[in-house]
Amino acid sequence: MEQFNQLLLSNEGLGYVYRLARESERMLRATLSHDTDTMTEILEFVHNTESPIFEYNNETELSAVVNLVYLSARDKYRVEREDKAGKGFVDFVFYPERRHADAIILELKIDSTPEDAIQQIKNKNYALCFRGKLGEEPRYSGKILAVGISYNKRAKGISAK
């Protein structure tokens, strides 16, 4: 798998797949370094170029964009969609393969703010998904990044925090 990943990232002859792999790597780096400007730039570009116009304004389409831009994260994380966590279901959980790597909880919001998404992560205690069940060893012991992504239908813009 590692050799395949290196092929994708180094072979410009693969065209679209090569560009997707490079942008996906850039998105993960931006997320881990809290570079919300780059995250927003990538999300908006992919949303505006990959989403069909009749599906453009909904959370399902936004989650498809997130799946696409975080494709390379699957090399380092087990990415779960609508995973049971705390007091509800979180949109995306990135369980790190290495126990001490940064974990990611990602929540999507339509016509709201990234701050509201992060507040939901806190209020619903989604971070419990990394603790394991009673009697189990904790699944994770590193930092947890709360990421909020919102889409404003009227302004047709994406924000990330």
Secondary structure, DSSP 8 states (H G I E B T S, - for coil): -HHHHHHHHH-GGGTHHHHHHHHHHHHHHHHHTT-HHHHHHHHHHHHHHHS-GGGTTSHHHHHHHHHHHTGGGGGTEEEEEEEEETTEEEEEEEEESSTTS-EEEEEEEESS-HHHHHHHHHHTTGGGGGT-STTS--S--S-EEEEEEEEETTTTEEEE-
